[in-house]
Each structure stands twice: as structure tokens, then as C-alpha cells.
């Protein structure tokens, strides 16, 4: 379902320039930009969560212990790359 949105002139110009550079339609360029932003925000949130977890020594130790268990579970006989 297509939805109409209003863009600031500078945003429209930047979107058009991006589409021209990539050879994509403006819709494709916008879709990719929104998805990239969504993923970046997710990863920034995840990074922040881990940073906060590391501030708690017990929680950090628990995570390290659990990670070590999972690391040993992938004992597939291959060396780490």
C-alpha cells in the first residue's frame, strides 16, 4: 500500500541525488535509507545495553560464563579463523 508523505525540499533534493547516483528509484533509495537507519538504531541500542551490562560486575561475569559455555558447544573440530 502506497502512502504519501511530505518531504522537506532539502530532503527531497538529497533523496533525488542519492537515487541518481545509485540508479535506483527514489522509492528504492528511501526504502534502503529507512532500513539502514532502523538497523543502525537497533545496533546502537544493543551496544548501549551491553555497555550498561558491563558496568555491573556480576552481570558481566554471568554473561562471560554463559558465553564460554556456548563457545564450547560449537566444538566442531575446526580452528577459529
PDB file of N, CA, C and O in Angstrom, chain B, residues numbered from 101:
ATOM      1  N   UNK B 101       0.842  -1.169   0.000  1.00  0.00           N
ATOM      2  CA  UNK B 101       0.000   0.000   0.000  1.00  0.00           C
ATOM      3  C   UNK B 101       0.897   1.246   0.000  1.00  0.00           C
ATOM      4  O   UNK B 101       1.741   1.414   0.880  1.00  0.00           O
ATOM      5  N   UNK B 102       0.708   2.083  -0.964  1.00  0.00           N
ATOM      6  CA  UNK B 102       1.479   3.320  -1.060  1.00  0.00           C
ATOM      7  C   UNK B 102       0.863   4.389  -0.170  1.00  0.00           C
ATOM      8  O   UNK B 102      -0.357   4.523  -0.077  1.00  0.00           O
ATOM      9  N   UNK B 103       1.733   5.138   0.475  1.00  0.00           N
ATOM     10  CA  UNK B 103       1.315   6.227   1.342  1.00  0.00           C
ATOM     11  C   UNK B 103       2.068   7.475   0.906  1.00  0.00           C
ATOM     12  O   UNK B 103       3.251   7.409   0.571  1.00  0.00           O
ATOM     13  N   UNK B 104       1.395   8.582   0.910  1.00  0.00           N
ATOM     14  CA  UNK B 104       2.026   9.841   0.530  1.00  0.00           C
ATOM     15  C   UNK B 104       2.545  10.533   1.779  1.00  0.00           C
ATOM     16  O   UNK B 104       1.842  10.645   2.784  1.00  0.00           O
ATOM     17  N   UNK B 105       3.786  10.996   1.702  1.00  0.00           N
ATOM     18  CA  UNK B 105       4.355  11.773   2.800  1.00  0.00           C
ATOM     19  C   UNK B 105       4.933  13.060   2.228  1.00  0.00           C
ATOM     20  O   UNK B 105       5.267  13.132   1.045  1.00  0.00           O
ATOM     21  N   UNK B 106       5.043  14.055   3.064  1.00  0.00           N
ATOM     22  CA  UNK B 106       5.651  15.312   2.650  1.00  0.00           C
ATOM     23  C   UNK B 106       7.117  15.319   3.071  1.00  0.00           C
ATOM     24  O   UNK B 106       7.455  14.917   4.185  1.00  0.00           O
ATOM     25  N   UNK B 107       7.969  15.772   2.181  1.00  0.00           N
ATOM     26  CA  UNK B 107       9.392  15.889   2.475  1.00  0.00           C
ATOM     27  C   UNK B 107       9.792  17.346   2.440  1.00  0.00           C
ATOM     28  O   UNK B 107       9.253  18.144   1.673  1.00  0.00           O
ATOM     29  N   UNK B 108      10.746  17.672   3.283  1.00  0.00           N
ATOM     30  CA  UNK B 108      11.340  18.999   3.203  1.00  0.00           C
ATOM     31  C   UNK B 108      12.067  19.098   1.863  1.00  0.00           C
ATOM     32  O   UNK B 108      12.567  18.087   1.369  1.00  0.00           O
ATOM     33  N   UNK B 109      12.140  20.276   1.267  1.00  0.00           N
ATOM     34  CA  UNK B 109      12.841  20.406  -0.017  1.00  0.00           C
ATOM     35  C   UNK B 109      14.274  19.874   0.014  1.00  0.00           C
ATOM     36  O   UNK B 109      14.714  19.239  -0.944  1.00  0.00           O
ATOM     37  N   UNK B 110      15.008  20.123   1.102  1.00  0.00           N
ATOM     38  CA  UNK B 110      16.384  19.629   1.173  1.00  0.00           C
ATOM     39  C   UNK B 110      16.419  18.108   1.232  1.00  0.00           C
ATOM     40  O   UNK B 110      17.341  17.498   0.689  1.00  0.00           O
ATOM     41  N   UNK B 111      15.434  17.478   1.879  1.00  0.00           N
ATOM     42  CA  UNK B 111      15.359  16.027   1.951  1.00  0.00           C
ATOM     43  C   UNK B 111      15.035  15.447   0.580  1.00  0.00           C
ATOM     44  O   UNK B 111      15.622  14.446   0.170  1.00  0.00           O
ATOM     45  N   UNK B 112      14.111  16.072  -0.119  1.00  0.00           N
ATOM     46  CA  UNK B 112      13.757  15.632  -1.467  1.00  0.00           C
ATOM     47  C   UNK B 112      14.973  15.724  -2.387  1.00  0.00           C
ATOM     48  O   UNK B 112      15.227  14.814  -3.176  1.00  0.00           O
ATOM     49  N   UNK B 113      15.715  16.812  -2.288  1.00  0.00           N
ATOM     50  CA  UNK B 113      16.906  17.005  -3.114  1.00  0.00           C
ATOM     51  C   UNK B 113      17.942  15.918  -2.823  1.00  0.00           C
ATOM     52  O   UNK B 113      18.513  15.334  -3.743  1.00  0.00           O
ATOM     53  N   UNK B 114      18.177  15.653  -1.545  1.00  0.00           N
ATOM     54  CA  UNK B 114      19.144  14.630  -1.157  1.00  0.00           C
ATOM     55  C   UNK B 114      18.692  13.249  -1.625  1.00  0.00           C
ATOM     56  O   UNK B 114      19.511  12.451  -2.081  1.00  0.00           O
ATOM     57  N   UNK B 115      17.415  12.965  -1.519  1.00  0.00           N
ATOM     58  CA  UNK B 115      16.873  11.691  -1.972  1.00  0.00           C
ATOM     59  C   UNK B 115      17.029  11.542  -3.480  1.00  0.00           C
ATOM     60  O   UNK B 115      17.406  10.477  -3.969  1.00  0.00           O
ATOM     61  N   UNK B 116      16.742  12.596  -4.201  1.00  0.00           N
ATOM     62  CA  UNK B 116      16.896  12.577  -5.665  1.00  0.00           C
ATOM     63  C   UNK B 116      18.358  12.374  -6.041  1.00  0.00           C
ATOM     64  O   UNK B 116      18.663  11.583  -6.933  1.00  0.00           O
ATOM     65  N   UNK B 117      19.262  13.079  -5.372  1.00  0.00           N
ATOM     66  CA  UNK B 117      20.692  12.912  -5.647  1.00  0.00           C
ATOM     67  C   UNK B 117      21.145  11.476  -5.373  1.00  0.00           C
ATOM     68  O   UNK B 117      21.913  10.903  -6.146  1.00  0.00           O
ATOM     69  N   UNK B 118      20.670  10.904  -4.280  1.00  0.00           N
ATOM     70  CA  UNK B 118      21.009   9.520  -3.939  1.00  0.00           C
ATOM     71  C   UNK B 118      20.502   8.565  -5.009  1.00  0.00           C
ATOM     72  O   UNK B 118      21.224   7.668  -5.444  1.00  0.00           O
ATOM     73  N   UNK B 119      19.258   8.763  -5.431  1.00  0.00           N
ATOM     74  CA  UNK B 119      18.686   7.909  -6.476  1.00  0.00           C
ATOM     75  C   UNK B 119      19.452   8.058  -7.787  1.00  0.00           C
ATOM     76  O   UNK B 119      19.691   7.071  -8.482  1.00  0.00           O
ATOM     77  N   UNK B 120      19.830   9.261  -8.119  1.00  0.00           N
ATOM     78  CA  UNK B 120      20.597   9.484  -9.356  1.00  0.00           C
ATOM     79  C   UNK B 120      21.958   8.794  -9.301  1.00  0.00           C
ATOM     80  O   UNK B 120      22.394   8.191 -10.281  1.00  0.00           O
ATOM     81  N   UNK B 121      22.620   8.886  -8.160  1.00  0.00           N
ATOM     82  CA  UNK B 121      23.944   8.281  -8.005  1.00  0.00           C
ATOM     83  C   UNK B 121      23.869   6.757  -8.084  1.00  0.00           C
ATOM     84  O   UNK B 121      24.708   6.121  -8.722  1.00  0.00           O
ATOM     85  N   UNK B 122      22.865   6.177  -7.435  1.00  0.00           N
ATOM     86  CA  UNK B 122      22.762   4.720  -7.340  1.00  0.00           C
ATOM     87  C   UNK B 122      22.029   4.092  -8.512  1.00  0.00           C
ATOM     88  O   UNK B 122      22.134   2.887  -8.740  1.00  0.00           O
ATOM     89  N   UNK B 123      21.287   4.904  -9.256  1.00  0.00           N
ATOM     90  CA  UNK B 123      20.485   4.365 -10.347  1.00  0.00           C
ATOM     91  C   UNK B 123      19.195   3.726  -9.871  1.00  0.00           C
ATOM     92  O   UNK B 123      18.498   3.065 -10.641  1.00  0.00           O
ATOM     93  N   UNK B 124      18.881   3.923  -8.606  1.00  0.00           N
ATOM     94  CA  UNK B 124      17.646   3.388  -8.027  1.00  0.00           C
ATOM     95  C   UNK B 124      16.522   4.407  -8.210  1.00  0.00           C
ATOM     96  O   UNK B 124      16.755   5.581  -8.499  1.00  0.00           O
ATOM     97  N   UNK B 125      15.302   3.915  -8.032  1.00  0.00           N
ATOM     98  CA  UNK B 125      14.185   4.857  -7.981  1.00  0.00           C
ATOM     99  C   UNK B 125      14.255   5.601  -6.648  1.00  0.00           C
ATOM    100  O   UNK B 125      14.937   5.164  -5.721  1.00  0.00           O
ATOM    101  N   UNK B 126      13.559   6.706  -6.561  1.00  0.00           N
ATOM    102  CA  UNK B 126      13.537   7.431  -5.287  1.00  0.00           C
ATOM    103  C   UNK B 126      12.908   6.563  -4.206  1.00  0.00           C
ATOM    104  O   UNK B 126      13.328   6.618  -3.050  1.00  0.00           O
ATOM    105  N   UNK B 127      11.910   5.762  -4.562  1.00  0.00           N
ATOM    106  CA  UNK B 127      11.262   4.864  -3.599  1.00  0.00           C
ATOM    107  C   UNK B 127      12.265   3.846  -3.061  1.00  0.00           C
ATOM    108  O   UNK B 127      12.324   3.606  -1.855  1.00  0.00           O
ATOM    109  N   UNK B 128      13.052   3.249  -3.957  1.00  0.00           N
ATOM    110  CA  UNK B 128      14.058   2.272  -3.518  1.00  0.00           C
ATOM    111  C   UNK B 128      15.111   2.935  -2.635  1.00  0.00           C
ATOM    112  O   UNK B 128      15.511   2.372  -1.616  1.00  0.00           O
ATOM    113  N   UNK B 129      15.555   4.114  -3.018  1.00  0.00           N
ATOM    114  CA  UNK B 129      16.559   4.829  -2.233  1.00  0.00           C
ATOM    115  C   UNK B 129      16.018   5.159  -0.845  1.00  0.00           C
ATOM    116  O   UNK B 129      16.733   5.032   0.149  1.00  0.00           O
ATOM    117  N   UNK B 130      14.766   5.580  -0.777  1.00  0.00           N
ATOM    118  CA  UNK B 130      14.141   5.898   0.515  1.00  0.00           C
ATOM    119  C   UNK B 130      13.981   4.638   1.358  1.00  0.00           C
ATOM    120  O   UNK B 130      14.273   4.648   2.554  1.00  0.00           O
ATOM    121  N   UNK B 131      13.517   3.555   0.739  1.00  0.00           N
ATOM    122  CA  UNK B 131      13.361   2.288   1.464  1.00  0.00           C
ATOM    123  C   UNK B 131      14.679   1.853   2.091  1.00  0.00           C
ATOM    124  O   UNK B 131      14.721   1.467   3.260  1.00  0.00           O
ATOM    125  N   UNK B 132      15.753   1.917   1.310  1.00  0.00           N
ATOM    126  CA  UNK B 132      17.063   1.498   1.819  1.00  0.00           C
ATOM    127  C   UNK B 132      17.562   2.424   2.925  1.00  0.00           C
ATOM    128  O   UNK B 132      18.154   1.962   3.900  1.00  0.00           O
ATOM    129  N   UNK B 133      17.330   3.706   2.780  1.00  0.00           N
ATOM    130  CA  UNK B 133      17.774   4.662   3.799  1.00  0.00           C
ATOM    131  C   UNK B 133      17.038   4.427   5.120  1.00  0.00           C
ATOM    132  O   UNK B 133      17.648   4.475   6.188  1.00  0.00           O
ATOM    133  N   UNK B 134      15.750   4.177   5.047  1.00  0.00           N
ATOM    134  CA  UNK B 134      14.966   3.940   6.260  1.00  0.00           C
ATOM    135  C   UNK B 134      15.399   2.634   6.922  1.00  0.00           C
ATOM    136  O   UNK B 134      15.538   2.576   8.143  1.00  0.00           O
ATOM    137  N   UNK B 135      15.612   1.586   6.124  1.00  0.00           N
ATOM    138  CA  UNK B 135      16.038   0.301   6.678  1.00  0.00           C
ATOM    139  C   UNK B 135      17.429   0.409   7.306  1.00  0.00           C
ATOM    140  O   UNK B 135      17.677  -0.153   8.373  1.00  0.00           O
ATOM    141  N   UNK B 136      18.331   1.130   6.644  1.00  0.00           N
ATOM    142  CA  UNK B 136      19.678   1.320   7.207  1.00  0.00           C
ATOM    143  C   UNK B 136      19.598   2.053   8.544  1.00  0.00           C
ATOM    144  O   UNK B 136      20.289   1.683   9.493  1.00  0.00           O
ATOM    145  N   UNK B 137      18.774   3.073   8.627  1.00  0.00           N
ATOM    146  CA  UNK B 137      18.611   3.833   9.871  1.00  0.00           C
ATOM    147  C   UNK B 137      18.027   2.946  10.971  1.00  0.00           C
ATOM    148  O   UNK B 137      18.470   3.000  12.118  1.00  0.00           O
ATOM    149  N   UNK B 138      17.028   2.126  10.613  1.00  0.00           N
ATOM    150  CA  UNK B 138      16.398   1.233  11.585  1.00  0.00           C
ATOM    151  C   UNK B 138      17.430   0.257  12.149  1.00  0.00           C
ATOM    152  O   UNK B 138      17.481   0.031  13.358  1.00  0.00           O
ATOM    153  N   UNK B 139      18.248  -0.318  11.274  1.00  0.00           N
ATOM    154  CA  UNK B 139      19.266  -1.266  11.712  1.00  0.00           C
ATOM    155  C   UNK B 139      20.327  -0.594  12.572  1.00  0.00           C
ATOM    156  O   UNK B 139      20.772  -1.160  13.570  1.00  0.00           O
ATOM    157  N   UNK B 140      20.732   0.616  12.184  1.00  0.00           N
ATOM    158  CA  UNK B 140      21.744   1.333  12.957  1.00  0.00           C
ATOM    159  C   UNK B 140      21.231   1.626  14.360  1.00  0.00           C
ATOM    160  O   UNK B 140      21.966   1.458  15.333  1.00  0.00           O
ATOM    161  N   UNK B 141      19.982   2.061  14.478  1.00  0.00           N
ATOM    162  CA  UNK B 141      19.404   2.342  15.794  1.00  0.00           C
ATOM    163  C   UNK B 141      19.335   1.073  16.647  1.00  0.00           C
ATOM    164  O   UNK B 141      19.591   1.108  17.850  1.00  0.00           O
ATOM    165  N   UNK B 142      18.990  -0.037  16.014  1.00  0.00           N
ATOM    166  CA  UNK B 142      18.950  -1.301  16.736  1.00  0.00           C
ATOM    167  C   UNK B 142      20.332  -1.649  17.290  1.00  0.00           C
ATOM    168  O   UNK B 142      20.475  -1.980  18.467  1.00  0.00           O
ATOM    169  N   UNK B 143      21.346  -1.570  16.425  1.00  0.00           N
ATOM    170  CA  UNK B 143      22.697  -1.917  16.853  1.00  0.00           C
ATOM    171  C   UNK B 143      23.238  -0.942  17.899  1.00  0.00           C
ATOM    172  O   UNK B 143      23.958  -1.352  18.810  1.00  0.00           O
ATOM    173  N   UNK B 144      22.903   0.329  17.777  1.00  0.00           N
ATOM    174  CA  UNK B 144      23.319   1.298  18.793  1.00  0.00           C
ATOM    175  C   UNK B 144      22.670   0.969  20.131  1.00  0.00           C
ATOM    176  O   UNK B 144      23.313   1.068  21.176  1.00  0.00           O
ATOM    177  N   UNK B 145      21.402   0.578  20.104  1.00  0.00           N
ATOM    178  CA  UNK B 145      20.712   0.191  21.336  1.00  0.00           C
ATOM    179  C   UNK B 145      21.321  -1.056  21.950  1.00  0.00           C
ATOM    180  O   UNK B 145      21.492  -1.138  23.167  1.00  0.00           O
ATOM    181  N   UNK B 146      21.648  -2.026  21.109  1.00  0.00           N
ATOM    182  CA  UNK B 146      22.277  -3.248  21.578  1.00  0.00           C
ATOM    183  C   UNK B 146      23.638  -2.955  22.202  1.00  0.00           C
ATOM    184  O   UNK B 146      23.974  -3.489  23.259  1.00  0.00           O
ATOM    185  N   UNK B 147      24.406  -2.111  21.547  1.00  0.00           N
ATOM    186  CA  UNK B 147      25.713  -1.729  22.073  1.00  0.00           C
ATOM    187  C   UNK B 147      25.578  -1.029  23.423  1.00  0.00           C
ATOM    188  O   UNK B 147      26.358  -1.281  24.341  1.00  0.00           O
ATOM    189  N   UNK B 148      24.598  -0.161  23.534  1.00  0.00           N
ATOM    190  CA  UNK B 148      24.355   0.542  24.792  1.00  0.00           C
ATOM    191  C   UNK B 148      23.952  -0.438  25.897  1.00  0.00           C
ATOM    192  O   UNK B 148      24.387  -0.315  27.041  1.00  0.00           O
ATOM    193  N   UNK B 149      23.119  -1.405  25.537  1.00  0.00           N
ATOM    194  CA  UNK B 149      22.697  -2.408  26.522  1.00  0.00           C
ATOM    195  C   UNK B 149      23.889  -3.205  27.037  1.00  0.00           C
ATOM    196  O   UNK B 149      24.005  -3.442  28.240  1.00  0.00           O
ATOM    197  N   UNK B 150      24.777  -3.622  26.131  1.00  0.00           N
ATOM    198  CA  UNK B 150      25.960  -4.370  26.565  1.00  0.00           C
ATOM    199  C   UNK B 150      26.891  -3.495  27.402  1.00  0.00           C
ATOM    200  O   UNK B 150      27.479  -3.968  28.375  1.00  0.00           O
ATOM    201  N   UNK B 151      27.025  -2.231  27.032  1.00  0.00           N
ATOM    202  CA  UNK B 151      27.870  -1.322  27.818  1.00  0.00           C
ATOM    203  C   UNK B 151      27.315  -1.192  29.234  1.00  0.00           C
ATOM    204  O   UNK B 151      28.071  -1.202  30.205  1.00  0.00           O
ATOM    205  N   UNK B 152      25.999  -1.070  29.349  1.00  0.00           N
ATOM    206  CA  UNK B 152      25.387  -0.974  30.678  1.00  0.00           C
ATOM    207  C   UNK B 152      25.552  -2.277  31.456  1.00  0.00           C
ATOM    208  O   UNK B 152      25.777  -2.256  32.667  1.00  0.00           O
ATOM    209  N   UNK B 153      25.440  -3.406  30.765  1.00  0.00           N
ATOM    210  CA  UNK B 153      25.622  -4.688  31.428  1.00  0.00           C
ATOM    211  C   UNK B 153      27.042  -4.808  31.966  1.00  0.00           C
ATOM    212  O   UNK B 153      27.248  -5.318  33.067  1.00  0.00           O
ATOM    213  N   UNK B 154      28.010  -4.346  31.205  1.00  0.00           N
ATOM    214  CA  UNK B 154      29.415  -4.428  31.620  1.00  0.00           C
ATOM    215  C   UNK B 154      29.709  -3.565  32.849  1.00  0.00           C
ATOM    216  O   UNK B 154      30.716  -3.783  33.522  1.00  0.00           O
ATOM    217  N   UNK B 155      28.861  -2.607  33.148  1.00  0.00           N
ATOM    218  CA  UNK B 155      29.043  -1.770  34.341  1.00  0.00           C
ATOM    219  C   UNK B 155      28.723  -2.538  35.623  1.00  0.00           C
ATOM    220  O   UNK B 155      29.135  -2.138  36.712  1.00  0.00           O
ATOM    221  N   UNK B 156      27.991  -3.638  35.489  1.00  0.00           N
ATOM    222  CA  UNK B 156      27.621  -4.473  36.627  1.00  0.00           C
ATOM    223  C   UNK B 156      28.531  -5.700  36.625  1.00  0.00           C
ATOM    224  O   UNK B 156      28.364  -6.587  35.789  1.00  0.00           O
ATOM    225  N   UNK B 157      29.494  -5.763  37.552  1.00  0.00           N
ATOM    226  CA  UNK B 157      30.470  -6.856  37.534  1.00  0.00           C
ATOM    227  C   UNK B 157      29.845  -8.250  37.575  1.00  0.00           C
ATOM    228  O   UNK B 157      30.314  -9.155  36.885  1.00  0.00           O
ATOM    229  N   UNK B 158      28.799  -8.433  38.370  1.00  0.00           N
ATOM    230  CA  UNK B 158      28.166  -9.754  38.454  1.00  0.00           C
ATOM    231  C   UNK B 158      27.481 -10.109  37.142  1.00  0.00           C
ATOM    232  O   UNK B 158      27.608 -11.233  36.656  1.00  0.00           O
ATOM    233  N   UNK B 159      26.763  -9.166  36.573  1.00  0.00           N
ATOM    234  CA  UNK B 159      26.087  -9.431  35.301  1.00  0.00           C
ATOM    235  C   UNK B 159      27.109  -9.710  34.204  1.00  0.00           C
ATOM    236  O   UNK B 159      26.895 -10.587  33.368  1.00  0.00           O
ATOM    237  N   UNK B 160      28.210  -8.976  34.201  1.00  0.00           N
ATOM    238  CA  UNK B 160      29.256  -9.187  33.200  1.00  0.00           C
ATOM    239  C   UNK B 160      29.878 -10.569  33.360  1.00  0.00           C
ATOM    240  O   UNK B 160      30.137 -11.259  32.374  1.00  0.00           O
ATOM    241  N   UNK B 161      30.116 -10.967  34.597  1.00  0.00           N
ATOM    242  CA  UNK B 161      30.689 -12.293  34.854  1.00  0.00           C
ATOM    243  C   UNK B 161      29.719 -13.394  34.425  1.00  0.00           C
ATOM    244  O   UNK B 161      30.131 -14.404  33.853  1.00  0.00           O
ATOM    245  N   UNK B 162      28.428 -13.195  34.703  1.00  0.00           N
ATOM    246  CA  UNK B 162      27.417 -14.172  34.278  1.00  0.00           C
ATOM    247  C   UNK B 162      27.382 -14.291  32.755  1.00  0.00           C
ATOM    248  O   UNK B 162      27.298 -15.396  32.219  1.00  0.00           O
ATOM    249  N   UNK B 163      27.445 -13.172  32.069  1.00  0.00           N
ATOM    250  CA  UNK B 163      27.449 -13.185  30.603  1.00  0.00           C
ATOM    251  C   UNK B 163      28.695 -13.900  30.086  1.00  0.00           C
ATOM    252  O   UNK B 163      28.605 -14.718  29.170  1.00  0.00           O
ATOM    253  N   UNK B 164      29.853 -13.596  30.665  1.00  0.00           N
ATOM    254  CA  UNK B 164      31.094 -14.242  30.229  1.00  0.00           C
ATOM    255  C   UNK B 164      31.027 -15.760  30.443  1.00  0.00           C
ATOM    256  O   UNK B 164      31.491 -16.536  29.607  1.00  0.00           O
ATOM    257  N   UNK B 165      30.449 -16.165  31.561  1.00  0.00           N
ATOM    258  CA  UNK B 165      30.324 -17.590  31.850  1.00  0.00           C
ATOM    259  C   UNK B 165      29.408 -18.264  30.835  1.00  0.00           C
ATOM    260  O   UNK B 165      29.726 -19.335  30.318  1.00  0.00           O
ATOM    261  N   UNK B 166      28.282 -17.638  30.554  1.00  0.00           N
ATOM    262  CA  UNK B 166      27.343 -18.209  29.581  1.00  0.00           C
ATOM    263  C   UNK B 166      27.951 -18.230  28.177  1.00  0.00           C
ATOM    264  O   UNK B 166      27.766 -19.193  27.433  1.00  0.00           O
ATOM    265  N   UNK B 167      28.664 -17.184  27.824  1.00  0.00           N
ATOM    266  CA  UNK B 167      29.314 -17.122  26.508  1.00  0.00           C
ATOM    267  C   UNK B 167      30.346 -18.239  26.367  1.00  0.00           C
ATOM    268  O   UNK B 167      30.455 -18.860  25.310  1.00  0.00           O
ATOM    269  N   UNK B 168      31.095 -18.488  27.426  1.00  0.00           N
ATOM    270  CA  UNK B 168      32.095 -19.558  27.399  1.00  0.00           C
ATOM    271  C   UNK B 168      31.424 -20.916  27.197  1.00  0.00           C
ATOM    272  O   UNK B 168      31.956 -21.772  26.489  1.00  0.00           O
ATOM    273  N   UNK B 169      30.267 -21.114  27.810  1.00  0.00           N
ATOM    274  CA  UNK B 169      29.532 -22.368  27.618  1.00  0.00           C
ATOM    275  C   UNK B 169      29.112 -22.534  26.160  1.00  0.00           C
ATOM    276  O   UNK B 169      29.252 -23.611  25.580  1.00  0.00           O
ATOM    277  N   UNK B 170      28.600 -21.459  25.582  1.00  0.00           N
ATOM    278  CA  UNK B 170      28.182 -21.523  24.182  1.00  0.00           C
ATOM    279  C   UNK B 170      29.381 -21.726  23.260  1.00  0.00           C
ATOM    280  O   UNK B 170      29.284 -22.447  22.267  1.00  0.00           O
ATOM    281  N   UNK B 171      30.499 -21.102  23.580  1.00  0.00           N
ATOM    282  CA  UNK B 171      31.702 -21.262  22.758  1.00  0.00           C
ATOM    283  C   UNK B 171      32.164 -22.717  22.746  1.00  0.00           C
ATOM    284  O   UNK B 171      32.606 -23.219  21.713  1.00  0.00           O
ATOM    285  N   UNK B 172      32.063 -23.386  23.875  1.00  0.00           N
ATOM    286  CA  UNK B 172      32.483 -24.782  23.931  1.00  0.00           C
ATOM    287  C   UNK B 172      31.470 -25.692  23.233  1.00  0.00           C
ATOM    288  O   UNK B 172      31.817 -26.794  22.808  1.00  0.00           O
ATOM    289  N   UNK B 173      30.244 -25.245  23.114  1.00  0.00           N
ATOM    290  CA  UNK B 173      29.210 -26.050  22.456  1.00  0.00           C
ATOM    291  C   UNK B 173      29.425 -26.120  20.949  1.00  0.00           C
ATOM    292  O   UNK B 173      28.914 -27.028  20.294  1.00  0.00           O
ATOM    293  N   UNK B 174      30.171 -25.178  20.397  1.00  0.00           N
ATOM    294  CA  UNK B 174      30.412 -25.188  18.953  1.00  0.00           C
ATOM    295  C   UNK B 174      31.738 -25.874  18.621  1.00  0.00           C
ATOM    296  O   UNK B 174      32.427 -25.488  17.677  1.00  0.00           O
ATOM    297  N   UNK B 175      32.080 -26.877  19.394  1.00  0.00           N
ATOM    298  CA  UNK B 175      33.318 -27.603  19.187  1.00  0.00           C
ATOM    299  C   UNK B 175      33.163 -28.510  17.972  1.00  0.00           C
ATOM    300  O   UNK B 175      32.853 -29.695  18.096  1.00  0.00           O
ATOM    301  N   UNK B 176      33.388 -27.925  16.789  1.00  0.00           N
ATOM    302  CA  UNK B 176      33.186 -28.656  15.552  1.00  0.00           C
ATOM    303  C   UNK B 176      34.496 -29.196  14.976  1.00  0.00           C
ATOM    304  O   UNK B 176      34.514 -29.737  13.871  1.00  0.00           O
ATOM    305  N   UNK B 177      35.575 -29.050  15.716  1.00  0.00           N
ATOM    306  CA  UNK B 177      36.854 -29.550  15.273  1.00  0.00           C
ATOM    307  C   UNK B 177      37.593 -28.607  14.344  1.00  0.00           C
ATOM    308  O   UNK B 177      38.706 -28.914  13.915  1.00  0.00           O
ATOM    309  N   UNK B 178      37.013 -27.489  14.032  1.00  0.00           N
ATOM    310  CA  UNK B 178      37.655 -26.505  13.179  1.00  0.00           C
ATOM    311  C   UNK B 178      38.336 -25.449  14.035  1.00  0.00           C
ATOM    312  O   UNK B 178      37.830 -25.071  15.091  1.00  0.00           O
ATOM    313  N   UNK B 179      39.475 -24.981  13.575  1.00  0.00           N
ATOM    314  CA  UNK B 179      40.163 -23.918  14.297  1.00  0.00           C
ATOM    315  C   UNK B 179      39.434 -22.604  14.109  1.00  0.00           C
ATOM    316  O   UNK B 179      38.767 -22.384  13.098  1.00  0.00           O
ATOM    317  N   UNK B 180      39.571 -21.733  15.097  1.00  0.00           N
ATOM    318  CA  UNK B 180      38.999 -20.407  14.965  1.00  0.00           C
ATOM    319  C   UNK B 180      39.697 -19.677  13.836  1.00  0.00           C
ATOM    320  O   UNK B 180      40.910 -19.792  13.658  1.00  0.00           O
ATOM    321  N   UNK B 181      38.926 -18.931  13.084  1.00  0.00           N
ATOM    322  CA  UNK B 181      39.507 -18.166  11.962  1.00  0.00           C
ATOM    323  C   UNK B 181      40.004 -16.831  12.439  1.00  0.00           C
ATOM    324  O   UNK B 181      40.524 -16.046  11.646  1.00  0.00           O
TER     325      UNK B 181
END
